[in-house]
Amino acid sequence: MALPKIQTAIPLRRYKYGEYTATLLGDISSSDDLNYRFMMALVKDGGTDPEVYITHEETAVGSADRYRTRVLTADAEHIIDQQAQALNQAAFCDFALNGIQQMFGLSDEQAVLLS
């Protein structure tokens, strides 16, 4: 799976979480024909490009599970949740930060809002 092909996005919030900086993105335009509502991009300290993306996207109008949340890396794609209703910004952010904690074993760390 290729990483998202983001053309434009607006950074909404940034967090420091362990050895990662997590940036919440909104108003996302991409060339991969997906309707991304929100995205969390993770950059490891010392890196310049995100290694992991957590996305919240619309799948199909009229579908019982119209929205899904995925984890994307250069090598893998995992659907981690499907919803009938879209998550709002705060709910997605909480969901993504909890997922980051689980994925990277950051149980002794807390996400710190940077901006």
Secondary structure, DSSP 8 states (H G I E B T S, - for coil): -----EEEEEEEEEEEETTEEEEEEEEEEESSS-EEEEEEEEEETT-SS-SEEEEEEE--TT-TT-EEEEEE-SS-EEEEEEESS---HHHHHHHHHHHHHHHHT-TT---EE--
